[in-house]
Amino acid sequence: MPAIPTAAPGTCFRFTVASAEQAATLIRKQLGQHARVLSVRTIAPGGLTGLFRSPKLEVIAQIEAPAAEESAPAPAPGALAVDARTEAVDQARARFRLRAESLGSLLRRSGFSAAILHRLESSPAWDKLNELPLHRALVETGRHLRDIGNSRREAAPLGRAAFLGTAGVGRTTALCKWLSAEVFRRGRIGHVVTAEFDRPNLAGPLPVFCEALGVPLVHFPASTRPATPGGFVYVDLPGLSLGRPSENSAIAGFLDREEIAQRVLVLNAAYAPDALRAAYAAGRDLGATHVVFTHLDELAQWGRLWDYLLDGELEPLFLGTGPSLTGDCEEHPLEAVARRTLPAPETVDEFPADETEAETTTLNSAA
């Protein structure tokens, strides 16, 4: 840093530095012996990357007149460094005391529910997580949650399944997304069955989409068994009723009579928590085995999905992240939610290191 031009007594300078030692060295070198520290405060970095960077110190120093220096005892050598270092130590201790609270509050702001936070805080890993720097603690939290999710017993791959869900959740769109992956990526063949019973079931884009894929679409009564060995059969059913569960009896009877064991519940992730839980419970009552979440593009915080990925009894099938019938699909829900709510391990080292070059600003000049 270039030397500061000679300034009149009373001039104040502001130094932004990385440490107390750096402040002491700069002030002695730049301002000389006729300088005293007026204030020291910590400046927290801003922005998202500020969560992973150390705070800086803002030191304001003033050049005093020699007369003032003679009328008062000179500060002991190294007093400036000791005062600034004491301030930094106090700030570091405060940050250490708040570290556990900061990790919990960050997870809470990411949408983690009280149940998931309680599960984490009750885990033997929680104390170890809070011994780590905050950015590393977030990464290890993600690893810990993925390990819990991956320990679940995986359900058998879909082959003969019905798609369930209340009206407006994107049930038919979810079926189209799954059909697209079956035909284009997995090279499977099969057919689709639509059923209505005592309520209408609007097919929407399904007939045109099946025709484009070359997948036969039939209306029940029709065979719900694969036409070829290894083929698939997927059934599009009318919307479920939450207010009157008895109206779902026709759907339940159909699933049991046709012996369709795989039942995919489609949920709108943007619904309010109470509505989401009610729809989940209705699906469980109908024997749902898998779950699909849609409208993720409308959901600001994906953290609420951890409850269903970790503690739910249904196997997550995929996440719908947009309206496209052939895309906007995350087929690895656990990894997708971890990626959106917690930093990935490979990104930790991408955050810039603390800056070491000090910034100096002249605040005023003597008249």
Sequence and secondary structure as in RCSB ss.txt:
>XXXX:A:sequence
MPAIPTAAPGTCFRFTVASAEQAATLIRKQLGQHARVLSVRTIAPGGLTGLFRSPKLEVIAQIEAPAAEESAPAP
APGALAVDARTEAVDQARARFRLRAESLGSLLRRSGFSAAILHRLESSPAWDKLNELPLHRALVETGRHLRDIGN
SRREAAPLGRAAFLGTAGVGRTTALCKWLSAEVFRRGRIGHVVTAEFDRPNLAGPLPVFCEALGVPLVHFPASTR
PATPGGFVYVDLPGLSLGRPSENSAIAGFLDREEIAQRVLVLNAAYAPDALRAAYAAGRDLGATHVVFTHLDELA
QWGRLWDYLLDGELEPLFLGTGPSLTGDCEEHPLEAVARRTLPAPETVDEFPADETEAETTTLNSAA
>XXXX:A:secstr
        TT EEEEEESSHHHHHHHHHHHH SSEEEEEEEEE   SGGGGGS  EEEEEEEE  HHHHHHS   
 TTHHHHHHHHHHHHHHHHHHHHHHHHHHHHHHHTT  HHHHHHHHTSTHHHHHTTS HHHHHHHHHHHHHHHHH
TS      SEEEEE BTTS HHHHHHHHHHIIIIIS   EEEEE  TTS    TTHHHHHHHHT  EEESSS  S
 SSTT EEEEE   B SS GGGGHHHHHHHHHTT  EEEEEEETTS HHHHHHHHHHHHHTT  EEEEE GGG S
 GGGGHIIIII SSEEEEEE SS SSS EES HHHHHHHHHS  GGGGGGS     S EEEEEE   
